[in-house]
Amino acid sequence: MDQKPVAGQDPLEQPDAGIAQRFLDEVDAVAERRDRTVDRRALAWLQIANTAVLSVYLLVFSTLLRSEGGLAQVLVFAFLVWGQISSGMAQRWGIQRRLTRSRWPLFVGGGILVAIAFGLMLAAVFVPSFPVVPVYVSIGFFALSFGGYGVAGLIRARRDPRPQASPRVPLDPAARWGTILVGAAFGALVALAGAPDDVLRAILLLFVVLGIAVWLFASGTELGLSEIGAVWRWPHVLTVAVAGGALVGVVLLDLGARGLSSVAVALGAVVLAVFVAVSFVQGYARRG
């Protein structure tokens, strides 16, 4: 049945008004679905956490290189493990991978800041007379810039509707064993970082690093680090923070050179035990 035009209104304008209204309704529906699937608060907190991890990594790495320490490579692979885990968290919370115009300044600016920090680190390593203060200043500026971006994200998201709560379930066997493997990797790195013999430490670390490298290529499987990170909750993340702190402490104190290798081994065993315990803590259900 044909719709009769409203009195006093051009019949040709009425269909356009209906189309426009349907379009606006669809836009509102899309925005509502986005708000349900994208947790901007969680993504902002993850931004702050990643900034803290990278800042600490740069600080410790520059300190080790400045002191000619031989354990810097241990931190590299620990940082790669965290990067994969955090990417899984970001995917769970609905991160958008498209580089929009609003994100280009962030990526370009962040790349420039990191490049400056690495450049100053290399200058501090290869030029003994180069002061180390500019290195720390550049890292601090990076932390303030990216950490401030995360804080701004929290402010923007303060009025967002709460996303639908994900059900908490026991970790499935793949996620549980993956969590234990993460603990084994961190525990091995902590223990080997305190080995007294440099040659033995280098050989053993090579095998551990090769195992981690192979694991990084398994990201598409249920045992992949990104898949494990996608089902983790805050207790699992806190355990990684504790393990990372233990690793940084062993590396900075160089327990092997101090004759405290047994302490490093004990710390590595504790790290593994904590991961085994936290693998029985409930996580999130797998998405999809």
Order of alpha helices (4+ residues) and beta strands (2+ residues): alpha-alpha-alpha-alpha-alpha-beta-alpha-alpha-alpha-alpha-alpha-beta
